[in-house]
Amino acid sequence: MWFVALPPGPDQTLGPAVTAWSTIINDRTVEVICAARNNIYILTATDAFEPVLGSTQMATYLSVAVSPNSKLLALFSVTGKIWVVSADFHVRSCRCAHVTCVGVHM
C-alpha cells in the first residue's frame, strides 16, 4: 500500500478533491489515472505527474474509463463531453459532445 499527495492548491492547502480515477495495469507496472476537477494526474509507485494536455482540458472530469487493452482512456466531463486519448496522452483519438463525435484524429 502506498499514498501519494496531489500537488497543493493555489492557496497552498491540500490538493484538489479527486473527482474520478481508474487504473492501468501493464506487465509489471500499475498506473492510476486520477482526475481532480479539470486536472489529470498519472500516479505510479514512485511518482505523480501531470501529462501535457495543451488546449484539450475540459471542465471537471466525472469519470475515467480504460479500454480492455489498456491503450485508450475515455474521460467524461461534467459538460457531457467525452475525450478519448491514448493512455500515454500523446494521441488524441476523439472528442465527443453529447454522443456526436466532433473531431477524430489518429
ChimeraX attribute file (.defattr): number of C-alpha atoms within 10 A of each C-alpha:
attribute: neighborCount
match mode: 1-to-1
recipient: residues
	/A:1	3
	/A:2	6
	/A:3	8
	/A:4	11
	/A:5	10
	/A:6	18
	/A:7	15
	/A:8	11
	/A:9	11
	/A:10	9
	/A:11	7
	/A:12	8
	/A:13	9
	/A:14	12
	/A:15	14
	/A:16	17
	/A:17	11
	/A:18	16
	/A:19	16
	/A:20	20
	/A:21	20
	/A:22	14
	/A:23	17
	/A:24	21
	/A:25	12
	/A:26	11
	/A:27	5
	/A:28	5
	/A:29	9
	/A:30	13
	/A:31	18
	/A:32	16
	/A:33	22
	/A:34	23
	/A:35	23
	/A:36	18
	/A:37	18
	/A:38	15
	/A:39	18
	/A:40	23
	/A:41	19
	/A:42	19
	/A:43	20
	/A:44	17
	/A:45	13
	/A:46	8
	/A:47	9
	/A:48	18
	/A:49	12
	/A:50	14
	/A:51	13
	/A:52	12
	/A:53	13
	/A:54	6
	/A:55	6
	/A:56	9
	/A:57	14
	/A:58	18
	/A:59	14
	/A:60	19
	/A:61	27
	/A:62	19
	/A:63	17
	/A:64	22
	/A:65	18
	/A:66	21
	/A:67	13
	/A:68	9
	/A:69	9
	/A:70	14
	/A:71	14
	/A:72	20
	/A:73	24
	/A:74	19
	/A:75	23
	/A:76	23
	/A:77	21
	/A:78	14
	/A:79	13
	/A:80	13
	/A:81	19
	/A:82	24
	/A:83	22
	/A:84	23
	/A:85	21
	/A:86	18
	/A:87	19
	/A:88	13
	/A:89	15
	/A:90	11
	/A:91	13
	/A:92	20
	/A:93	18
	/A:94	18
	/A:95	21
	/A:96	17
	/A:97	16
	/A:98	10
	/A:99	10
	/A:100	10
	/A:101	13
	/A:102	10
	/A:103	12
	/A:104	11
	/A:105	9
	/A:106	8
